[in-house]
Amino acid sequence: MQTFVKKPVKVKAYQTDQPLIIETLEGNMKASPGDWIVTGVNGEKYPVKPDIFQKTYDKIN
């Protein structure tokens, strides 16, 4: 088995203040208030819980 590190990828995101249904590649997903809605490199959207977002992403601007 080999070890790998994820390549740095810039994404756009915003934090929602209301419940949302997000159309993702895996189907519709519910986003709760406080979740981050991330737009990936191919335009796909997905919700991320605040604690996971904080551990995974750093603001660059």
N, C-alpha and C positions, 0 to 999 in steps of 0.2 A: 504494500500500500504506500502511496506517495502522499505528501502534504502539499496543500495549495493555499494561497491567500486570494481573496476576492479582489478583482481589479477595482480601482476607484471609478465610480460612476456618478455623474451629476444627475440629480432628479429635482423636480419641482414638487412642492408640497404646500398644503394649507391645512390649518386646524379647523375642524367644524365645530359649531356651537349648537347644532341640532342633529337629530337622528336623520340619517340618509341611507338610501339604497344605492350602492355603487355597482355599475356593470363592470365586472372583471373578466379576465380570460377564463376563469373557473366558474362563471355564472354570477348571479346577483349576490352581493354580500352586504350585510348591515354594518353601518358605521354609527357609533354612538357619539354623543357630545364629548369633545375632548380628543377624539381620534384624529390622526393626521391622514389626509387623503394624498397619496403619493402618485405622481404621474411618472411612469418608467421611461426607459430610453426608446421604446417603440410606441409611446403614447398610451400604453395600458395604464389603468388606474386601479388602485387597491388601498383599502384602509389599513392603518397601522396603529396599534395601541400606543398611548403616549410613552409608557416605560420602555417599550421595544424601540420606538422611534428615537428616544434619547440615547439609548445604548448603541444604535446603529448609524445615526446620521449626525454630522456636524454642520452648522451653518457656515457658509463661505462668503456671504456678502452682507 
